[in-house]
Amino acid sequence: MKRSAKRTIGLVLLNLFFIGICLIGLVPILYAFLLSVSGGSGALTTGLSLLPDTFTLDNYRSILVEKPFLKWLSNSVILSVGTMVLAMGTSVTASYAFSRFRFPGRAAAMQVLLLLNAFPQILSMFAVFRLFKQLNLLNSHAGLILIYSGSMCIFSVWNMKGYFDSIPVEIEEASKIDGAGNLTLIAKIILPLARPAIIVTAVMVLIFVWNEYLFATTFMLREESYSLAGGLYQLQADDYSRSWPLFSAAAILVSVPILILFFCIQKYMVSGLTAGGVKG
């Protein structure tokens, strides 16, 4: 009985500790939100106040009406969805092939992919910029999608290969005994079982592109072609017109779609192989 009470107290204290950490992590977000609804122009004040002196939504109105925020949002959606479709369309089949088939050069190819992913992307920026200039791909969504897809495809292959490795081969063998062909096996057995890994990997690709800044500001040279990351940079580029409340409002609006998407895929992040196998 005493051991059960000690365990309960320990779990309560542990949960309180984690809740405290979460609340501390929410402090910068809360501060950014309060700053976005304030009527001032600076991020630092002389006094300590939880609530702003003047509550206003003018910063959000200014971002949505006076700034090309919706255009930046459209550009980010095109880049994110285009990259996700292209990267996942190639990496799902490649990761399954690396997991299930034993062919010459398989291990070497995986090591080369891992080595390529280890190099900072900035090392190739000058060469890619010259190549894109010759191919007229600057200020082009297609150019950025190619760059993002190439880099994220490597991550996706490695991430999903481990999940395909965890799927028992006996499931595939039993399906083949029942007369399932290769396409039926992949479409009705493998992909449903790997759905959690595919969805989580796809969302991680989308979040990377959504927040990517370096290539978005290097290869997009016009304001109307900026993504959200480039647009946020543009808001702070001029020292004379810099407004931290305006920037905070834009940052909050940029984060909302990702938060909604994250909450929508929570169940897939905790889904296991066993549940998928039972449903199949």
Secondary structure as a PSIPRED ss2 file (coil, helix, strand):
# PSIPRED VFORMAT (PSIPRED V4.0)

   1 M C   1.000  0.000  0.000
   2 K H   0.000  1.000  0.000
   3 R H   0.000  1.000  0.000
   4 S H   0.000  1.000  0.000
   5 A H   0.000  1.000  0.000
   6 K H   0.000  1.000  0.000
   7 R H   0.000  1.000  0.000
   8 T H   0.000  1.000  0.000
   9 I H   0.000  1.000  0.000
  10 G H   0.000  1.000  0.000
  11 L H   0.000  1.000  0.000
  12 V H   0.000  1.000  0.000
  13 L H   0.000  1.000  0.000
  14 L H   0.000  1.000  0.000
  15 N H   0.000  1.000  0.000
  16 L H   0.000  1.000  0.000
  17 F H   0.000  1.000  0.000
  18 F H   0.000  1.000  0.000
  19 I H   0.000  1.000  0.000
  20 G H   0.000  1.000  0.000
  21 I H   0.000  1.000  0.000
  22 C H   0.000  1.000  0.000
  23 L H   0.000  1.000  0.000
  24 I H   0.000  1.000  0.000
  25 G H   0.000  1.000  0.000
  26 L H   0.000  1.000  0.000
  27 V H   0.000  1.000  0.000
  28 P H   0.000  1.000  0.000
  29 I H   0.000  1.000  0.000
  30 L H   0.000  1.000  0.000
  31 Y H   0.000  1.000  0.000
  32 A H   0.000  1.000  0.000
  33 F H   0.000  1.000  0.000
  34 L H   0.000  1.000  0.000
  35 L H   0.000  1.000  0.000
  36 S H   0.000  1.000  0.000
  37 V C   1.000  0.000  0.000
  38 S E   0.000  0.000  1.000
  39 G C   1.000  0.000  0.000
  40 G C   1.000  0.000  0.000
  41 S C   1.000  0.000  0.000
  42 G C   1.000  0.000  0.000
  43 A C   1.000  0.000  0.000
  44 L C   1.000  0.000  0.000
  45 T C   1.000  0.000  0.000
  46 T C   1.000  0.000  0.000
  47 G C   1.000  0.000  0.000
  48 L C   1.000  0.000  0.000
  49 S C   1.000  0.000  0.000
  50 L C   1.000  0.000  0.000
  51 L C   1.000  0.000  0.000
  52 P C   1.000  0.000  0.000
  53 D C   1.000  0.000  0.000
  54 T C   1.000  0.000  0.000
  55 F E   0.000  0.000  1.000
  56 T C   1.000  0.000  0.000
  57 L C   1.000  0.000  0.000
  58 D H   0.000  1.000  0.000
  59 N H   0.000  1.000  0.000
  60 Y H   0.000  1.000  0.000
  61 R H   0.000  1.000  0.000
  62 S H   0.000  1.000  0.000
  63 I H   0.000  1.000  0.000
  64 L H   0.000  1.000  0.000
  65 V H   0.000  1.000  0.000
  66 E H   0.000  1.000  0.000
  67 K C   1.000  0.000  0.000
  68 P C   1.000  0.000  0.000
  69 F H   0.000  1.000  0.000
  70 L H   0.000  1.000  0.000
  71 K H   0.000  1.000  0.000
  72 W H   0.000  1.000  0.000
  73 L H   0.000  1.000  0.000
  74 S H   0.000  1.000  0.000
  75 N H   0.000  1.000  0.000
  76 S H   0.000  1.000  0.000
  77 V H   0.000  1.000  0.000
  78 I H   0.000  1.000  0.000
  79 L H   0.000  1.000  0.000
  80 S H   0.000  1.000  0.000
  81 V H   0.000  1.000  0.000
  82 G H   0.000  1.000  0.000
  83 T H   0.000  1.000  0.000
  84 M H   0.000  1.000  0.000
  85 V H   0.000  1.000  0.000
  86 L H   0.000  1.000  0.000
  87 A H   0.000  1.000  0.000
  88 M H   0.000  1.000  0.000
  89 G H   0.000  1.000  0.000
  90 T H   0.000  1.000  0.000
  91 S H   0.000  1.000  0.000
  92 V H   0.000  1.000  0.000
  93 T H   0.000  1.000  0.000
  94 A H   0.000  1.000  0.000
  95 S H   0.000  1.000  0.000
  96 Y H   0.000  1.000  0.000
  97 A H   0.000  1.000  0.000
  98 F H   0.000  1.000  0.000
  99 S H   0.000  1.000  0.000
 100 R H   0.000  1.000  0.000
 101 F C   1.000  0.000  0.000
 102 R C   1.000  0.000  0.000
 103 F C   1.000  0.000  0.000
 104 P C   1.000  0.000  0.000
 105 G C   1.000  0.000  0.000
 106 R H   0.000  1.000  0.000
 107 A H   0.000  1.000  0.000
 108 A H   0.000  1.000  0.000
 109 A H   0.000  1.000  0.000
 110 M H   0.000  1.000  0.000
 111 Q H   0.000  1.000  0.000
 112 V H   0.000  1.000  0.000
 113 L H   0.000  1.000  0.000
 114 L H   0.000  1.000  0.000
 115 L H   0.000  1.000  0.000
 116 L H   0.000  1.000  0.000
 117 N H   0.000  1.000  0.000
 118 A H   0.000  1.000  0.000
 119 F C   1.000  0.000  0.000
 120 P C   1.000  0.000  0.000
 121 Q H   0.000  1.000  0.000
 122 I H   0.000  1.000  0.000
 123 L H   0.000  1.000  0.000
 124 S H   0.000  1.000  0.000
 125 M H   0.000  1.000  0.000
 126 F H   0.000  1.000  0.000
 127 A H   0.000  1.000  0.000
 128 V H   0.000  1.000  0.000
 129 F H   0.000  1.000  0.000
 130 R H   0.000  1.000  0.000
 131 L H   0.000  1.000  0.000
 132 F H   0.000  1.000  0.000
 133 K H   0.000  1.000  0.000
 134 Q H   0.000  1.000  0.000
 135 L C   1.000  0.000  0.000
 136 N C   1.000  0.000  0.000
 137 L C   1.000  0.000  0.000
 138 L C   1.000  0.000  0.000
 139 N C   1.000  0.000  0.000
 140 S C   1.000  0.000  0.000
 141 H H   0.000  1.000  0.000
 142 A H   0.000  1.000  0.000
 143 G H   0.000  1.000  0.000
 144 L H   0.000  1.000  0.000
 145 I H   0.000  1.000  0.000
 146 L H   0.000  1.000  0.000
 147 I H   0.000  1.000  0.000
 148 Y H   0.000  1.000  0.000
 149 S H   0.000  1.000  0.000
 150 G H   0.000  1.000  0.000
 151 S H   0.000  1.000  0.000
 152 M H   0.000  1.000  0.000
 153 C H   0.000  1.000  0.000
 154 I H   0.000  1.000  0.000
 155 F H   0.000  1.000  0.000
 156 S H   0.000  1.000  0.000
 157 V H   0.000  1.000  0.000
 158 W H   0.000  1.000  0.000
 159 N H   0.000  1.000  0.000
 160 M H   0.000  1.000  0.000
 161 K H   0.000  1.000  0.000
 162 G H   0.000  1.000  0.000
 163 Y H   0.000  1.000  0.000
 164 F H   0.000  1.000  0.000
 165 D H   0.000  1.000  0.000
 166 S H   0.000  1.000  0.000
 167 I C   1.000  0.000  0.000
 168 P C   1.000  0.000  0.000
 169 V H   0.000  1.000  0.000
 170 E H   0.000  1.000  0.000
 171 I H   0.000  1.000  0.000
 172 E H   0.000  1.000  0.000
 173 E H   0.000  1.000  0.000
 174 A H   0.000  1.000  0.000
 175 S H   0.000  1.000  0.000
 176 K H   0.000  1.000  0.000
 177 I H   0.000  1.000  0.000
 178 D C   1.000  0.000  0.000
 179 G C   1.000  0.000  0.000
 180 A C   1.000  0.000  0.000
 181 G C   1.000  0.000  0.000
 182 N H   0.000  1.000  0.000
 183 L H   0.000  1.000  0.000
 184 T H   0.000  1.000  0.000
 185 L H   0.000  1.000  0.000
 186 I H   0.000  1.000  0.000
 187 A H   0.000  1.000  0.000
 188 K H   0.000  1.000  0.000
 189 I H   0.000  1.000  0.000
 190 I H   0.000  1.000  0.000
 191 L H   0.000  1.000  0.000
 192 P H   0.000  1.000  0.000
 193 L H   0.000  1.000  0.000
 194 A C   1.000  0.000  0.000
 195 R H   0.000  1.000  0.000
 196 P H   0.000  1.000  0.000
 197 A H   0.000  1.000  0.000
 198 I H   0.000  1.000  0.000
 199 I H   0.000  1.000  0.000
 200 V H   0.000  1.000  0.000
 201 T H   0.000  1.000  0.000
 202 A H   0.000  1.000  0.000
 203 V H   0.000  1.000  0.000
 204 M H   0.000  1.000  0.000
 205 V H   0.000  1.000  0.000
 206 L H   0.000  1.000  0.000
 207 I H   0.000  1.000  0.000
 208 F H   0.000  1.000  0.000
 209 V H   0.000  1.000  0.000
 210 W H   0.000  1.000  0.000
 211 N H   0.000  1.000  0.000
 212 E C   1.000  0.000  0.000
 213 Y C   1.000  0.000  0.000
 214 L H   0.000  1.000  0.000
 215 F H   0.000  1.000  0.000
 216 A H   0.000  1.000  0.000
 217 T H   0.000  1.000  0.000
 218 T H   0.000  1.000  0.000
 219 F H   0.000  1.000  0.000
 220 M C   1.000  0.000  0.000
 221 L C   1.000  0.000  0.000
 222 R C   1.000  0.000  0.000
 223 E H   0.000  1.000  0.000
 224 E H   0.000  1.000  0.000
 225 S H   0.000  1.000  0.000
 226 Y C   1.000  0.000  0.000
 227 S C   1.000  0.000  0.000
 228 L H   0.000  1.000  0.000
 229 A H   0.000  1.000  0.000
 230 G H   0.000  1.000  0.000
 231 G H   0.000  1.000  0.000
 232 L H   0.000  1.000  0.000
 233 Y H   0.000  1.000  0.000
 234 Q H   0.000  1.000  0.000
 235 L H   0.000  1.000  0.000
 236 Q C   1.000  0.000  0.000
 237 A C   1.000  0.000  0.000
 238 D C   1.000  0.000  0.000
 239 D C   1.000  0.000  0.000
 240 Y C   1.000  0.000  0.000
 241 S C   1.000  0.000  0.000
 242 R C   1.000  0.000  0.000
 243 S C   1.000  0.000  0.000
 244 W H   0.000  1.000  0.000
 245 P H   0.000  1.000  0.000
 246 L H   0.000  1.000  0.000
 247 F H   0.000  1.000  0.000
 248 S H   0.000  1.000  0.000
 249 A H   0.000  1.000  0.000
 250 A H   0.000  1.000  0.000
 251 A H   0.000  1.000  0.000
 252 I H   0.000  1.000  0.000
 253 L H   0.000  1.000  0.000
 254 V H   0.000  1.000  0.000
 255 S H   0.000  1.000  0.000
 256 V H   0.000  1.000  0.000
 257 P H   0.000  1.000  0.000
 258 I H   0.000  1.000  0.000
 259 L H   0.000  1.000  0.000
 260 I H   0.000  1.000  0.000
 261 L H   0.000  1.000  0.000
 262 F H   0.000  1.000  0.000
 263 F H   0.000  1.000  0.000
 264 C H   0.000  1.000  0.000
 265 I C   1.000  0.000  0.000
 266 Q H   0.000  1.000  0.000
 267 K H   0.000  1.000  0.000
 268 Y H   0.000  1.000  0.000
 269 M H   0.000  1.000  0.000
 270 V C   1.000  0.000  0.000
 271 S C   1.000  0.000  0.000
 272 G C   1.000  0.000  0.000
 273 L H   0.000  1.000  0.000
 274 T H   0.000  1.000  0.000
 275 A H   0.000  1.000  0.000
 276 G H   0.000  1.000  0.000
 277 G H   0.000  1.000  0.000
 278 V H   0.000  1.000  0.000
 279 K H   0.000  1.000  0.000
 280 G C   1.000  0.000  0.000
